[in-house]
Amino acid sequence: MTHPTAHARVRPHTPAGFTRCALSALAVAAALIACLLLSGCNGLGAVAKSTWNRLLPLPTETLYAATPQPDSYADAYADAAGTGTNYVYRLTAADADGRTHTLEIIVFGRKASGDGYLKITAKGDTGFRYDQVDETDVPGAALTALRAGA
């Protein structure tokens, strides 16, 4: 009589911790490092960093910031279709407790308006979702911190 597992299929061994997500993160990290080492990345560094921050198990935060002025962008690059321009802005944001953070947002296909405030969902130092809000929607401590830093 043969042992019940004698004919079982053997799966190739995958090193512990190397999931598809981890391999994707490593690929993005390699792209980010290559971009940072080369000049003329044309926004690819911001895209790679944004992707990296979203893949890492970082906490998601809600932050508030003054909408950046249109021409205050730090970088710009052609969109994927090649028909428009995306703009990268570095800005100071504050959480509801008034703690400030420096982060980047990418405005797709247009420049920022420079009017009002943004409510930003961020991971790491990247804002990946934002909505324009009225000043009355910004928590008092955040508004105080933003005005102090202006």
C-alpha positions in Angstrom: 0.0 0.0 0.0 1.3 3.4 -0.9 1.2 6.4 1.4 -1.8 8.8 0.7 0.5 11.7 -0.1 3.0 9.8 -2.2 1.3 11.0 -5.4 0.5 14.5 -4.3 1.7 17.3 -6.6 4.5 19.3 -5.2 4.2 23.1 -5.6 7.3 25.2 -6.2 8.6 26.9 -3.0 7.9 30.6 -2.8 10.1 32.5 -0.3 8.1 33.7 2.7 6.8 37.2 2.3 7.1 37.5 -1.5 3.6 37.9 -2.5 2.4 39.5 -5.8 2.0 42.8 -3.9 5.5 42.7 -2.5 6.9 42.0 -5.9 5.0 44.9 -7.4 6.3 47.1 -4.6 9.8 46.0 -5.4 9.3 46.8 -9.1 7.9 50.3 -8.2 10.8 50.9 -5.8 13.3 50.0 -8.5 11.6 52.4 -10.9 11.6 55.1 -8.3 15.3 54.7 -7.6 16.1 54.6 -11.3 14.1 57.8 -11.8 15.6 59.6 -8.9 19.1 58.8 -10.2 18.4 59.9 -13.7 17.7 63.5 -14.7 14.6 64.5 -16.7 12.1 62.0 -15.2 9.3 64.3 -16.2 7.0 63.5 -13.3 7.7 59.8 -13.2 9.3 60.1 -9.8 6.0 61.5 -8.4 4.0 58.8 -10.0 6.3 56.1 -8.7 6.3 57.6 -5.2 2.5 57.9 -5.2 2.2 54.2 -6.3 4.8 53.1 -3.7 3.0 55.0 -0.9 -0.4 53.4 -1.8 1.2 49.9 -1.8 2.9 50.2 1.6 0.8 49.3 4.6 0.8 53.0 5.8 -2.2 54.5 7.7 -4.6 56.6 5.6 -5.0 60.2 6.9 -7.4 63.0 6.2 -5.5 66.3 5.8 -6.5 69.8 4.8 -4.5 72.3 2.7 -5.0 75.6 0.9 -5.5 74.9 -2.8 -2.2 75.6 -4.5 -1.7 78.5 -6.8 -1.9 77.4 -10.5 1.8 78.1 -11.3 3.3 76.9 -8.0 3.7 73.3 -9.3 6.9 71.4 -8.6 6.8 69.2 -11.7 4.7 68.6 -14.8 4.5 65.7 -17.2 2.4 64.6 -20.2 -0.5 62.4 -19.4 -0.7 58.8 -20.6 -2.6 59.7 -23.7 -0.2 62.5 -24.6 -3.0 65.0 -25.0 -2.7 66.9 -21.7 -0.4 67.8 -18.8 -0.5 66.6 -15.2 0.9 68.9 -12.5 2.6 67.8 -9.3 2.2 70.2 -6.3 4.1 70.0 -3.0 2.2 71.6 -0.2 1.8 71.9 3.5 -1.3 70.2 4.9 -2.7 69.9 8.4 -4.7 67.2 10.1 -7.7 67.9 12.4 -5.4 68.2 15.4 -3.3 70.9 13.7 -0.2 68.8 13.0 1.3 69.8 9.7 2.6 67.5 7.0 4.4 68.1 3.7 2.9 66.1 0.8 2.5 65.9 -2.9 -0.7 65.8 -5.0 -1.0 65.3 -8.7 -3.6 67.4 -10.5 -4.6 65.5 -13.7 -5.1 67.4 -16.9 -5.2 70.9 -15.5 -3.5 73.3 -13.1 -4.8 73.8 -9.5 -7.3 76.7 -9.2 -5.6 78.4 -6.2 -9.1 79.0 -4.6 -10.3 77.6 -1.3 -9.2 74.5 0.5 -8.7 70.9 -0.2 -9.7 67.9 1.9 -7.0 65.3 1.1 -6.9 61.6 1.7 -3.2 60.7 2.1 -0.8 57.8 2.6 2.8 58.5 3.4 3.7 61.9 1.8 1.2 61.5 -1.1 -2.3 62.8 -1.4 -4.2 60.3 -3.6 -7.7 61.7 -3.4 -8.8 65.3 -2.8 -11.9 67.4 -3.0 -12.3 71.2 -2.9 -14.1 72.3 0.3 -15.2 75.5 1.9 -13.2 77.1 4.6 -16.0 76.3 7.1 -15.4 72.6 6.4 -11.8 72.8 7.6 -11.4 71.9 11.3 -10.4 74.8 13.4 -7.0 73.4 14.5 -6.1 72.6 10.9 -7.1 76.1 9.7 -5.1 77.7 12.5 -2.0 75.7 11.6 -2.3 76.4 7.9 -2.7 80.1 8.5 0.3 80.1 10.8 2.4 78.5 8.1 1.3 80.8 5.4 
